[in-house]
Every structure is written in C-alpha cells, then in structure tokens.
Amino acid sequence: MRPLLLPLLALVSSCSRHPGARTALPQEDLSVSFPEALAGPATARQSEAQPAVVDGETLRALSIAANDFLPMDARERSCWNRQESYRYRVLKQSEVFFVSISADPEACRPEPRMLDGGARYAISIEGRILRRHFDGEPEAPSNPPPSPDAGSPVSSPDADIPVGDTTWGAPTESVPSSWLDGGTPSPSSTDGGMPR
C-alpha cells in the first residue's frame, strides 16, 4: 500500500490546478446587458503609417479581458492559444467598457477554424469584470438567483375546499353497485350463477 501512496499523491496534486481553468466571478451583474453596437461595424487602424491611439483605461480593459479569456499559464504552442490569434473590439458606454473577442479567421490558416471561440466582457472603469459571456453558452446563467418571493406560501382560489371531500375511498350511496363491478355482468339470481 505504501509504495502506491507516493505516485498517487503526485497524480492527484498534478490535477489540483488545471492550467486553463478560469476563476469564477464573485457575482455576475445580470443587469449589465451587452449593447448591439458591439457586434456592428467598427473602425480599424487605417494604415501602418498612422499611429493608433489607445488611452490607458481602454488598454487596461482590453488586457483584463484578454488575460481572463486566455490566461498566461494556459498559452501553449497551439495557434488558438495565443492572444494575437484573436480580434478585439472595444466600446465604452458611460462607466463600462464592453470588449468582444473573436477568433481571427486568417490567424491560424492550416488549422481548423474555431466555431465557439470568443467571448464578450463588461468591465468597469475601475477594472473589475462585471459580466462575461463565452460563445456557445446560454445568455443567462444556469443558476439564476432565487426570486424574492421564494418560499412564501401560495394562496389557492380553492383553499376553502375540505381535504376529505374527494371521490376516492369508500363509495357513496348514490352510485349503483353495477358501476362498481368493473364491467363484468352480474349473475342472475334465477340461474344460480351458472353459465347457460
């Protein structure tokens, strides 16, 4: 038993942290909805001769989204595991940055294209991820918070019917006995119950 303990511990400890595992958000803000304009037309850098200007808050939102989508320790040698293999779109509305990440179809040409390989992020101006949605996942979380009236008794419109007032149990006197025999013909008293 003891010789197997060390290899078993090594195997279990190697599974303790998956390199591509993402941390769960403390609480997703479901009131934040992704704007339609994030998927609309966008302006790209015009030419290599013109510099691109990105302010610090936008750069921080982009790097937070990119590092959450593809963490440093998950970047392997595969083309789809590099941040430069994706396209990034940013939209700022009031105090929230919306970042869309999608696979660049030209980036990894010999490899097959990813179908659900992107994500959308809502990031506060302070740099906190408010909401994230990975392509291929349902729009709402699978475990929504309980409604405020959960656990309260529901009043039924027929609540004044007594519990014992049912048709199950002992037959009432108003039902003929021929209805209670299951549909078999009752024997005639004149023939003594013998078949003819």
Secondary structure, DSSP 8 states (H G I E B T S, - for coil): -HHHHHHHHHHHHHTSS-TT-----SS--TT----GGGGS-------TTS-----HHHHHHHHHHHHHHS-GGG--SSGGGSGGGEEEEEEEETTEEEEEEEE-TTTTTTS---SS--EEEEEETTS-EEEEEETTS-SS-SS----TTTT-----TTTTS-TT--SSSS--TTS-GGGGSTT-----TTTTT---
